[in-house]
Amino acid sequence: MILLTMPRGNWFGRAAAAVLLSALAVVAFAAEPASVPPSTQPALSHLADQIARGTPDEAAAAADEFVRQIIEPVAASLKNLEQRPAAEQRRVLQALQRVHAGLRIRLYQANLPPEDAQLFDQVAAGNGDLVERLFDDDPRRRLAALYQIPLEPGSAAGVLVTSRLFDWDAPVVEAALNIAARLGEDPATMRGLARFVEGASQAVCGSPGALPADEAAAWADFSNRAICLLGNSKARSSVPVIVEAIRCFGRPPYRTLFRVAEALDELGKIGDERAVPLLLECTTDPEQHAIRSLGAGSLLRVTVGDAALLALAHIYALPPDELGFVSAPGDHPLTGFLDERTRRNALRLFALWYKENGEKPPQERTPLIPQATPITEPAAHTPAEQP
């Protein structure tokens, strides 16, 4: 795990707001807020549209008016609050906190697909207090609520846990990822992880430069960890989302924390041919991902390109060792090449096989036939071997 070096507080809030802003527009047009008087609803919808689609100046002005129209009726009803006894003030303020939580719940519900919205509604009806605490202002209450969710696959647990991936406090997101890993291949959890990865990509690459670099890097790191969970669960429906995330975060400056080779590995685990175009693009990426000594001066090296080629081998069920890959077992297995010449030969051998078989139906593809002798280049064009 790579530890973030930036502060763990408000820096993540602005990034979360970038994703939730799009949800705000969805709510404004998809459902009329029950807490707003009917006479003001068209104005709020128009303002939400201006915030989402207007120029920066128009959006800022619309945001000010949007906030004013929501706050003024509430403020007017509380103008004499300070004259009440302390116990009564606390009860009113606690109700206001529920309003904040309720709004966040509505925003989250608006983006849920029908099957997850149904699960969410069921648990909200039976355990509304837990749901409200998941969306509370206080991150300590949100964390406590996360750990109180019964982790039953096939239940609403996955919908509740993955709701906190969109949290504005980094430790809450980390906890949600750790708990999601315990739910295994739960379908609702996989859908939530995919929504998170898609939302993170849109927040960072939908409007390049909209987020500070440290916040974009945080999205990259969390997205990488979510992709690993999707890959381990072989979530085929998430492949298009993972591909777009790699295209987004796999470029500077985001790839510093994204670990492209790991994301490519996950595409190989899933084994879906929709990932092939991206993997083919990555096979010649020379960036070193890992290196391990095998003793006696032998070094196993893994580049990003190697990870892409290995993923292709898994997708097409080609034996990696017949391409020249070498594996080092252990707690953290590693598969790569011992020298540059073997790497080049593997790329050529796969290219020949793919040219003949890549576009054919699986049942018509021929097995990989390893070269009897290594393919070599003319000496003038052969780069020096790595030590």
N, C-alpha and C positions, 0 to 999 in steps of 0.2 A: 504494500500500500504506500502511495506517495502522500506525504503529509503536505498540506497547504501551508504556505508561509505567510499568507496575508491574514489580517484580522478575521475573526470568526463572527462578526456582528453584522452591522448594517450594510457592509459591502455586498452581502448576498441578497439583501432586500430589494435593491434596485434591479438586480437581474430577475428576481422572481416577478417583480412588477411588470417587466417587459412582456413576460408570457401572460400574466393575468390581464393585461390591458386588452389583448385580443379576446379573452373570455368576457370582459366587460361589454365589448361591442356585441358579442353573441347574445348575452343576456338582454341587452337593451332592445334588440330586435326580435328575440325569440320568446320573451316572456315579459309581462308587465309587472314591475315591482309592486307587490301588494302593500308595502309600507308607504308608498308615495300617493298623494291624492290624485284621482283620475285627471283633474284639470291640468296637472303639470307633467303627465306622462309623455305627451308628444314632444314637449320642450326637452325633457331629459333624453329622449331617444335621439333628437336632433343633435344635442350637445355631445352625446356619446359618439355619434357619427363624425362630428367635427374633431373630437379628440383622436379618434382612430385614423382618420383619413386626411385631416387638414394639414396645412403648412405648420411648421413649428410655432409660429406666432398665433395662428388660429387655434391650434391645439391647446396652447397654454391659456389663452383667453377662455376657451370653452371649458377647460378643466376648472378654472377658477369659478366660473358660473355654475358648473355642475355641482361642485362642492358646496357653494353658497345655497343653492336651491335645496339641497338635502339637509344641510346643517341648520338653516334658519328656523324651520318649523320645530325641530327638536330643541334648539336653544331657547326658543320662545316658551316652550312648555316647561323649561327648567329654570326660568329666570329667578324664581324665588327659592331655589334649592338650598342656598346657604342658610336660609332661615329655618330650615327643618332640623330636627335633632340628628345627631351624628349617625345613629342607627338607621334612620330613614334615608339619609343621604347615601349610606353604603348600599342599601337595597336598590336605590335608583341607579347608582353607578354600576352595580352588578348587572342590572337590566341593560344598561348601555353596552356593557361588554358582550352581552348576548346578541345585541344588534350587530356588533362587529363580526362576531362568529357566524351569525346567521347570513350576513351578506357574503362572507367567504364561502360558506356552504353552498349558497345559490350559484355563485360563480363556478364552483367546482362541478356542481350538478349539471350546469348548462353544457359542459363539454364532454359529458359521459355518453358513450354509446348506449343504446336501449337496454342491452342485457346487464350492463353495469349500473345504469340508473335504477333499474328494478332492484338489484341487490342492495344498492345504497338506500333506497326508499324503505326497504324492509328493515334494515338495521336501524335506520333513523326512527322509524315508528316504534320499535321495541326498546331502543337504548339511545334515546335522544341526548341524554346527558353526556355519554361517552363521545358521541359525534361532535357535540358543541365544544367539548374540551379539546378535541383534536384540532379545532380551528380557533382556539382561544388566543388572546393577545400574548399571554405569558408563555414563552418557550418551555418553561419547566412543566407547565400543565400539559402542553402538547406532547412533550416527551413521555410524561407519566401515562397519558392516554394511549400512546403508541404501544407501550409495554403491557397495557391491560386488554388489548384486542385478543380475543380467543383465536388462535391460529389453526383454523380448521379449513383444509383445502376444499374448494367447491362452495364455500360460504362467502359472505361479504368481506371477509378478512382482507383479501387482496385489494379490494376497492378502497378500504379504509387505510391500509398501510401505504399504498402508493399515492394517496392524496397528499401525504407529507413529503413526497419527493419535490413538490412545488413550493416547499416552505421557504421562508426568507431567512432562516437561521441554519447555518451549515451543520451544526451538530444534530439537528433534527433530521436533516436529509440523510446524514450518515447512518443514523439509527434506523431510518426507514429502509435504506438499502440493506442493512444487516438483517433486519427482520424479514424483508422480502426474500432473502436467500434461504431462510428457514421454511418458506412456504413451497419450495421446490417448483414443480411444474404446474402449479395452480393456474388455470386459464385467466382468471381475473387479474392475478398478479402480473402475468406476462403482458396482458393488454395494457395495464397501468404503466409498466416499465417502458413499453413501446411508445405510449403517449408522452411519457417524460422525455425520452430521447428525441422524439420528433419536436416537442416543444422547445427543448434546449437548442436544437439545430436552428429552428426558426428564430429564436431570440438572438442568437449570435450571428448567423449568416443571412437571415432575412433582411436585415438592415445593417450591413457591415459598418463597424465603427460606432454603433449606437451604444455599446456597453464598454466600460473601461476594461483594459486588458486583463486585470486580475479577476474580474468577475467572469469574463469569457473563459478564462483558464479554469475557473471553478466549475463552470458548466461542462467543460471538456472532460475534466477528471471524473465528475459524477456520471456523465454519460458513458464514459468508458467502463465504469464499474457496472452500470446497468446493462450494457451490451454483453458483458461477461456472463451475467445472470441469464440473459436471453439465449446466449449460445449454449450454456450448460444445459438449458431446458429444451434445446432444439426447437425454438419457437419460430417455425417457418414463416408465419405471417408477418414477423418483424423484419424480414430480410430487406425490403425496400427502405424501411426506416433506418436500418443500420448502414446500408449503402450510402444514403444521403448524409448520415452523421459522419461517416468516414470522409466523404468529399468535403464536408464543412470543417471538421476539426483536424483533418489530416494535413493541413497546410499551416505554415507559420502564421501567427505566433502560437496558435492553439495546440499544435501537435506536441509541444513540450510536455504537457501533462496528459495528452490523449493516448499515447502508446499505440500507434497505428498497427504494429505487428500483432498485438494482442487482439485487436478488433478483427483483423483479417483471420486470425486463428478461429475466432468464433463463427465466422461465416463458413469456414471449412467444417466445423462441428455440425452446423445446421444442415449443410449439404444440399442447398438449394441452388439450381443453375441460374437463377436470376442475379446472383452475385458475380457471375463469370465476367461480364464486361469490365467491371471495376477491378477484379483480381488480375485480369490480363494487363490492364494499365499499370499495375503495381509491380509486376514481376521483375522489372529491371531497377527498382528503387534500391540504391546501394547503401542507404543509411543502416548502420549497424544497430541491431536490436539487442543482441546478447552474445557473450563469448564464454567458453568454458574449457578449462584444461582437461584433457583426457590422459595426461601422463606422457612421459617420454617425448616431450616437446611437441605433442600433438594438440592442436587447438581446434575446437568445434566453434564455428562462427555462424551466426544467424543474422541475416539482413531482413529488412522489410520485404524485399523482393522474394527472399526465401520463404517467408511466411505466406506470401500470396501464392507462390508456386505449390507449397505444401497444401494449402487450402484447395487449390484446383485439383490436386491429386486425390484428396479426400472426396470432393464433389463427384469426380468421375470414377471413383473406386480404382484408382491406379496405385499399385504398391509403391510407396515412397522409396524403399530400398532399391527398386529397379531404376529409379531416377538418379540414384547415387546419394540419397539422403542418409545421414548417420544419426542415430538417436542415442542420447545419454539419459539413462533412467535416473530415478531418484524422487525426492519430494517435489521437485520442480523439474520435470522432464524437459529436455531440450532437443530439438531436431533441426539439423542444419548441414553444412558442408565442411569438409576438412581442408579444401583448397579451392582456389578460384577456377582452375581448369574443370574440376568436377561440376562446379556450379554452372559454368557456361555450357558444358555438355548436357546437363540436365535441362536447361532452358531450350536447347536445340532439339533434344529428344522429345520434349513435351510439345514443342511447336510443330514438329513433324506429325506426331500423333493427332494433335488437335486439328491440323489442316485436313486430315483424312476423316476424322471422326466427330469433331466438335458439333457440327450441324446435323448429324444423323440421330435418329431415335436411339435410345439406349440399347435396344435389342439388336441393333445393326452395327454397333461399334465393335471394333477389333481390339484384342488385348494389346497392351504396351509390349513392344519387343525391344529389350535392351540391346544396345550396340555391342557386338562381339569385341570390338576394340574402341577405345575412346575416340571421340571426334576431336580433332585438334585443328587449330588455326595455323596459318603460316607463321613461322618464327618471328617475322618482322611485326606481326600484329598481336603477338602474345604478350600481355602485360606480365610484369614480374609477379611471382607467386607471393602470397602473404606468408609471413613466417609462421 
